[in-house]
């Protein structure tokens, strides 16, 4: 009888401790899943990297490489002064025109993409370009301009990303400008 009581007591103790162990394991799993979910939320809410190119064109790209890309995605419209060209995009849902300026070595010094308001299919919000809290803001309603300075990295020169719009939410012009060309423009 003593043996059977001991067996029953040990059985009930092990059952109880098994239940508490299972509850602890369940709580631990819940805690881990919650932590993983919170981490994934923070990753998903990360602001986008600033663009380093527009439609395959980037600052410092040689003119002959740029022309190959431009002939595939656009139709030449006209030459402008100071080694600049305007191209009409063929099928881009966001932008209608590109303006591309070249430096004295025939490398891209700026690229500007212009929204054609009558044909735009996908509007681009300022937040899609970069973190607005990190941008220099020039706002005189109804004109909204956000400017980010991007330092040189690897083989890419320093440049600026400039997003302009006449609407507080969506841009109408997106530009990448060589930092050296913005300095020389200010000196002119």
ABEGO torsion letter per residue (X at the ends): XAAAAAAAAAAAAAAAAAAAAAAAAAAAAAAAAAAAAAAAAAAAABBBBBBABBGGBBBGBBAAAAAAAAAAABBBABBBBGGBBBBBBAABAABABBBBBBBAAGBBABBBBBBBAAABABBBBAAAABBAAABBBBBBOABBBBBBBBBBBEABBBBBBBBBBABAABBABBBBBBAAAAAAAAAX
